[in-house]
């Protein structure tokens, strides 16, 4: 299931032209090796902070960098650690950087999760503190310990799974303030096998509520099958209650993909996704559920089928030839609307394996290659009553071989009155960079933001971060060198 980033957008009036942006480029750096992954930590005190790693898990041999406001590199060092262990997360706060490390404690035979504080000059402050401990026999090395800050950056939450002696999942939830004072620490037995438990989203509200999307195999006739059953779990610390919400319920739908978003203004959590009917695996509709933080009750629940006019707008849909669906679409973003609705953004993604023949010393050899195709993007704007207000389609066709789609997919940047979709027009290092802006009323404009005939540049869609209400820092390649790009609207 696709990893999802949850954003927030307010809706106000919009200007005549949707395009009004400013680009700033940083000083280029020589690309030492193409396998470097980058994680933008954010911006604080006029500086931008970046984490770099040789593997996509960001656990070992990390480099941390600080850039000036003009995006020129100022400091680049190995991430300083006072404890030998595995880095679980690095978070930037206004006056400090927190490094979360899991390490084996030989004295207690437990796995400790510690937090190490650094100032913005990368100097370690004080001694690392133990936040929680996991018995070694129940620790799951294949599972990540999730660390999540709330939107206000006043709390951070910790979530992980362990297993009991029956190999069933046990969910652990914690919340701490920035002085590392524990707000709560809870554990809950889920009653399902650990290996079949999937947590696809976890978030923490500004008032401390924790929400998770969890799915398990459906059980029919006492046996598990390949289909999944989807739930929202919400822990409410004021009442000390864990609530379970069956997202399919008694409705005759099968959830194909889903995501969630928190609205800290209206104090609600919304879950939305794509569904197919039970009698046919053809994704042709969306659902919407909204739950109140304060009451813990479902405020609204709705699902609707998309009509033929929607499917006819897709470039792959030919109504006169076959019955189109959204089976190959995956949710990438959910953006909360200030009125209680949301915008759902999904992308068509197909991965194929191709066999080919080549010759070595006139002897035929057979090998395979993986082709990654990232095609059009759909934007569904759903009002507070769950009805489709409008939809928009971003036409793109990206294809690459053997790179995991490193230059493919897109970046979604929400501002006060619109959402901007930024992407390489081709899934390659040499490409135009396209931009499509969509207003809250459904007006859409698209153009080429950067032409490859003028500037040899490409963005890395998986490596960016929103740093304000109208700007983002994006990792990019320019003239075959790594650089940062700031785009502001």
C-alpha positions in Angstrom: 0.0 0.0 0.0 1.3 3.4 -0.9 3.0 5.4 1.6 0.8 8.6 2.2 1.6 12.2 3.2 -1.2 14.1 4.9 -1.5 17.8 4.2 -3.8 20.7 5.1 -5.3 23.4 2.9 -7.6 26.4 3.5 -9.9 27.8 0.8 -10.2 31.5 0.1 -10.7 33.6 -3.1 -8.3 33.1 -6.0 -6.7 35.5 -8.5 -7.4 35.6 -12.2 -4.3 33.5 -13.0 -3.5 30.4 -11.1 0.2 30.7 -11.9 2.2 33.0 -9.7 5.3 31.3 -8.4 8.9 32.0 -7.6 11.9 29.5 -8.1 15.1 29.6 -6.2 18.0 27.3 -6.9 20.8 26.3 -4.5 24.4 25.8 -5.4 24.9 22.5 -7.2 26.9 19.7 -5.7 28.7 16.9 -7.4 26.7 13.6 -7.2 29.0 11.2 -5.4 26.8 8.2 -6.0 23.3 7.8 -7.5 22.2 5.6 -4.6 22.1 8.5 -2.1 18.7 9.1 -0.7 17.7 12.5 0.7 15.2 13.6 3.4 14.3 17.2 3.9 13.9 17.8 7.6 12.6 21.3 7.3 13.5 24.9 7.8 14.3 26.7 11.1 15.9 30.0 11.9 16.5 30.7 8.2 18.4 27.5 7.6 17.3 24.3 5.7 18.2 20.9 7.1 18.7 17.8 5.1 19.4 14.1 6.0 21.2 11.9 3.5 21.6 8.1 3.5 22.9 5.3 1.3 19.7 3.3 1.9 16.1 4.3 1.7 15.4 3.2 5.4 17.7 6.0 6.8 19.0 3.9 9.6 22.8 3.6 9.1 25.7 5.8 8.0 23.6 9.0 7.9 24.9 12.5 6.9 23.2 15.6 8.1 23.5 18.9 6.3 22.6 22.6 6.9 22.0 25.0 4.1 21.9 28.8 4.3 18.7 30.7 3.4 20.0 31.0 -0.2 20.2 27.1 -0.3 24.0 27.0 -0.4 25.6 24.2 1.6 27.0 25.4 4.9 27.7 22.2 7.0 27.8 18.5 6.0 28.9 15.9 8.7 28.2 12.4 9.7 25.2 12.4 12.0 26.7 12.5 15.5 25.4 9.7 17.8 26.3 9.2 21.4 24.8 5.7 21.4 25.5 2.8 19.1 22.2 1.7 17.6 19.8 2.0 14.7 18.3 5.4 13.9 14.5 5.3 13.8 13.7 8.9 13.0 15.3 12.4 12.9 12.9 15.3 13.6 13.5 19.1 13.3 11.9 21.4 15.9 12.2 25.2 16.1 15.2 25.1 18.4 16.5 21.6 18.3 16.9 18.4 16.3 15.8 15.1 17.9 17.4 11.8 16.9 15.5 8.7 17.9 17.7 5.6 18.3 16.8 1.9 19.1 19.6 0.1 20.9 20.1 -3.2 22.6 20.6 -3.0 26.4 22.7 -6.0 27.4 22.1 -5.3 31.1 18.3 -5.5 30.9 18.0 -7.7 27.8 15.7 -5.2 26.3 15.6 -2.9 23.2 15.6 0.7 24.4 14.2 3.6 22.3 16.3 6.7 23.2 16.1 10.3 22.1 19.2 12.4 21.6 18.9 16.2 21.4 21.2 18.4 19.2 21.2 22.1 18.7 20.9 23.6 15.2 24.7 23.5 14.9 24.7 19.7 15.4 26.2 19.8 18.9 24.8 17.1 21.2 22.9 18.5 24.2 22.8 16.4 27.4 22.6 12.7 27.6 20.2 10.5 25.6 17.1 9.6 27.4 15.2 6.3 27.3 11.6 6.8 26.2 10.4 3.2 26.3 11.8 -0.3 26.4 10.8 -3.4 24.5 11.5 -7.0 25.7 14.0 -8.5 23.3 11.9 -11.6 22.8 8.9 -9.6 21.6 10.8 -7.0 19.5 10.2 -7.3 15.8 13.3 -6.2 13.9 11.4 -6.2 10.6 8.9 -3.6 11.9 9.8 0.0 12.0 9.2 2.0 15.2 7.1 5.0 14.0 7.8 8.4 15.5 5.4 11.2 14.5 5.2 14.9 15.5 1.8 16.6 15.7 1.1 19.5 13.3 1.8 22.1 16.1 5.2 20.5 16.8 4.3 20.5 20.5 4.1 16.7 20.9 5.5 13.6 19.3 4.0 10.2 19.3 5.6 6.7 19.2 3.9 3.6 17.8 5.2 0.1 17.3 3.9 -3.5 17.2 5.2 -6.4 19.3 3.9 -9.9 19.6 2.8 -11.9 22.6 3.5 -15.6 23.3 0.6 -16.6 20.9 2.3 -14.6 18.1 -0.6 -12.1 18.2 -0.1 -8.4 17.5 0.2 -6.0 20.5 -0.1 -2.3 19.7 2.0 0.2 21.7 1.2 3.9 21.8 3.1 6.8 23.5 3.0 10.6 23.5 5.6 13.0 24.9 6.1 16.7 25.1 9.3 18.4 24.0 10.7 18.1 27.6 10.3 14.3 27.1 7.6 14.2 29.7 5.3 11.2 29.0 1.7 12.2 28.3 0.5 8.6 28.0 1.8 5.1 27.3 -0.6 2.4 26.4 -0.7 -1.1 24.9 -3.6 -3.0 23.3 -3.9 -6.6 22.1 -5.3 -6.7 18.6 -6.2 -10.4 18.6 -4.7 -11.1 15.2 -1.5 -12.8 14.0 1.3 -10.2 14.0 2.5 -11.3 10.5 -1.0 -10.5 9.0 -1.5 -7.1 10.7 -0.9 -4.1 8.4 -0.7 -0.5 9.7 -0.9 1.8 6.7 -1.2 5.2 8.5 -0.5 6.7 11.9 -1.0 10.3 13.1 -1.2 12.4 16.3 -3.5 15.4 16.7 -2.5 18.7 18.4 -4.6 17.7 21.4 -3.0 14.3 21.8 -5.4 11.8 20.1 -3.8 9.0 18.2 -5.3 7.5 15.0 -4.2 4.5 13.0 -5.5 2.7 9.8 -5.2 -1.1 10.4 -6.3 -4.0 8.3 -6.5 -7.7 8.8 -7.4 -10.7 6.6 -11.1 -11.3 6.3 -12.3 -14.5 7.9 -15.0 -16.5 6.1 -15.9 -20.0 7.4 -13.2 -19.9 10.0 -10.4 -19.5 7.3 -8.4 -16.5 6.2 -8.5 -15.4 2.6 -6.7 -12.9 0.5 -9.1 -10.1 1.1 -8.6 -7.5 3.9 -10.9 -6.0 6.5 -10.2 -2.3 7.2 -10.5 -0.4 10.5 -9.7 3.0 11.9 -8.5 2.9 15.5 -8.6 6.0 17.7 -7.1 6.4 21.1 -8.7 9.3 23.2 -6.4 10.1 26.2 -9.0 12.3 28.0 -11.4 9.3 28.3 -8.6 6.7 28.1 -10.5 4.8 25.4 -9.4 3.0 22.3 -12.2 3.0 19.7 -12.5 0.7 16.7 -14.4 1.9 13.6 -15.3 -0.7 10.9 -14.7 1.3 7.7 -16.7 -1.1 5.4 -19.4 -1.9 8.0 -22.5 -3.4 6.4 -22.1 -1.5 3.1 -21.8 -3.7 0.1 -18.4 -2.4 -0.9 -14.8 -3.7 -1.0 -12.2 -1.2 0.0 -9.3 -1.2 -2.6 -7.2 1.7 -1.2 -7.6 4.3 1.5 -5.9 7.1 3.5 -6.7 9.4 6.4 -6.1 13.1 7.3 -6.5 15.0 10.5 -8.2 18.4 10.7 -6.9 20.1 13.9 -9.2 23.1 13.3 -12.5 21.2 13.2 -11.0 18.5 15.5 -12.0 15.7 13.1 -10.3 12.8 11.4 -11.4 11.9 7.9 -10.9 8.6 6.1 -11.4 8.3 2.3 -10.5 5.9 -0.4 -11.6 3.9 -3.4 -13.9 0.9 -3.5 -15.3 -1.7 -5.8 -18.6 -3.7 -5.4 -18.5 -7.0 -3.7 -19.6 -8.9 -6.8 -17.0 -7.4 -9.2 -13.4 -6.3 -8.7 -13.7 -3.0 -10.6 -12.9 0.2 -8.7 -15.5 2.6 -9.6 -16.3 4.7 -6.5 -15.0 6.5 -3.4 -16.1 6.6 0.2 -15.8 9.2 2.9 -16.0 8.9 6.8 -15.5 11.7 9.3 -15.1 11.2 13.1 -15.0 13.8 15.8 -12.0 14.0 18.2 -14.2 15.3 21.0 -17.1 12.9 20.9 -15.4 9.9 19.3 -18.6 9.5 17.1 -18.9 9.2 13.4 -20.2 12.6 12.1 -20.7 11.6 8.5 -20.4 8.5 6.4 -21.0 8.2 2.6 -19.9 6.4 -0.5 -20.6 7.2 -4.1 -20.1 5.6 -7.5 -18.3 7.7 -10.1 -20.2 8.3 -13.3 -19.4 7.8 -16.9 -18.6 11.5 -17.4 -15.7 11.1 -14.9 -14.3 8.0 -16.6 -14.5 9.5 -20.0 -12.1 12.2 -18.8 -9.4 9.7 -18.2 -7.0 9.2 -21.1 -7.1 5.4 -20.8 -10.9 5.2 -20.8 -12.8 4.4 -23.9 -16.4 3.9 -23.0 -17.3 2.6 -26.4 -14.7 -0.2 -26.1 -14.7 -1.4 -22.5 -15.9 -0.7 -19.0 -13.2 1.5 -17.4 -12.2 1.4 -13.7 -9.6 2.7 -11.3 -8.0 -0.6 -10.4 -4.5 0.6 -11.1 -4.9 3.9 -9.2 -3.3 4.4 -5.8 -4.0 7.2 -3.3 -1.0 9.4 -2.9 -2.3 12.4 -0.9 -5.3 13.4 1.2 -5.7 17.2 1.7 -8.1 18.5 4.4 -10.4 21.3 3.4 -11.2 23.9 6.0 -15.0 23.4 5.5 -14.8 19.7 6.6 -14.3 18.2 3.1 -11.2 16.9 1.5 -9.3 16.5 -1.7 -8.3 13.0 -2.7 -5.3 12.7 -5.1 -4.6 9.3 -6.7 -2.1 8.2 -9.4 -2.1 5.4 -11.9 0.8 3.1 -11.3 1.7 -0.1 -13.1 4.9 -2.3 -12.6 5.7 -4.9 -15.2 8.5 -7.4 -15.6 9.9 -7.9 -19.1 12.1 -10.7 -20.3 14.7 -10.0 -22.9 17.6 -11.8 -24.7 21.2 -10.5 -25.1 24.4 -12.1 -26.4 27.7 -12.8 -24.7 30.4 -14.2 -27.0 27.7 -15.1 -29.4 25.8 -17.2 -26.8 22.3 -16.0 -26.0 21.6 -15.0 -22.4 18.2 -14.3 -20.9 17.4 -11.7 -18.2 14.5 -9.6 -16.9 14.0 -5.9 -16.3 11.3 -4.1 -14.3 9.4 -1.2 -16.0 7.8 1.4 -13.8 4.9 3.4 -15.2 3.5 6.4 -13.4 0.6 7.8 -15.5 -2.2 10.2 -15.0 -3.3 11.8 -11.7 -6.9 12.3 -10.6 -8.0 14.9 -8.1 -11.4 14.5 -6.4 -12.7 17.4 -4.4 -15.2 16.1 -1.8 -17.5 18.4 0.1 -18.4 18.0 3.8 -21.5 16.0 2.8 -19.4 13.5 1.0 -20.5 14.6 -2.5 -18.1 15.1 -5.4 -17.8 18.8 -5.9 -15.5 18.5 -8.9 -12.7 16.4 -10.3 -9.6 17.2 -12.3 -7.2 15.0 -14.3 -3.4 15.7 -14.6 -2.2 14.1 -17.8 1.3 12.6 -17.6 3.0 9.5 -18.9 6.2 8.6 -17.0 8.1 5.3 -17.6 11.5 4.1 -16.5 13.5 0.9 -16.2 15.2 -0.5 -13.1 15.3 2.7 -11.0 12.2 2.2 -8.8 10.7 5.3 -10.4 13.2 7.6 -8.8 12.3 10.6 -11.0 8.6 9.6 -11.5 5.4 10.4 -9.7 4.6 14.0 -8.5 4.7 16.6 -5.8 1.5 18.1 -4.4 1.8 21.6 -2.9 -1.4 23.0 -1.2 -1.7 26.8 -0.7 -4.5 28.9 0.6 -6.6 28.7 -2.5 -5.3 26.0 -4.7 -3.2 22.8 -5.0 -0.3 22.7 -7.3 0.9 19.4 -9.0 4.6 19.5 -9.9 6.1 16.6 -12.0 8.8 15.6 -14.5 7.0 15.2 -17.8 9.2 12.1 -18.3 10.4 9.7 -15.7 14.0 10.5 -16.5 16.9 12.9 -15.6 16.5 14.9 -18.8 12.9 16.2 -18.9 10.6 19.2 -18.9 9.1 20.0 -15.5 5.4 20.4 -15.7 3.0 22.3 -13.3 -0.8 22.0 -13.0 -2.6 24.3 -10.6 -6.2 23.5 -9.5 -8.3 26.1 -7.6 -10.9 25.1 -5.0 -13.6 25.9 -7.5 -12.2 23.4 -10.0 -10.5 25.8 -12.3 -7.3 24.2 -13.7 -4.4 25.5 -15.7 -1.2 23.6 -16.8 2.0 24.6 -18.4 5.7 23.7 -18.6 7.4 25.3 -15.6 11.0 24.5 -16.8 11.9 23.5 -20.3 14.8 21.1 -20.8 15.9 23.1 -23.8 16.6 26.0 -21.4 17.7 24.2 -18.2 18.8 20.7 -17.7 16.9 19.9 -14.5 14.6 17.4 -12.9 13.0 17.1 -9.5 13.1 14.0 -7.2 9.3 13.7 -6.3 9.9 11.5 -3.2 12.3 14.0 -1.6 10.6 17.3 -0.7 9.0 19.0 2.3 6.5 21.8 2.7 8.2 24.5 4.8 5.4 27.2 4.9 1.8 27.7 3.9 2.9 28.5 0.3 6.4 27.0 -0.3 8.3 23.8 -0.5 11.9 22.7 -0.5 12.5 20.1 -3.3 15.6 17.9 -4.0 16.6 18.1 -7.6 19.2 17.3 -10.2 20.5 20.3 -12.2 23.2 20.0 -14.9 23.8 16.4 -13.5 24.5 17.8 -10.0 22.5 17.6 -6.8 20.8 20.8 -5.7 17.9 22.1 -3.6 15.1 24.1 -5.2 12.6 26.3 -3.3 9.3 26.9 -5.0 6.9 29.5 -3.6 3.4 30.4 -4.7 
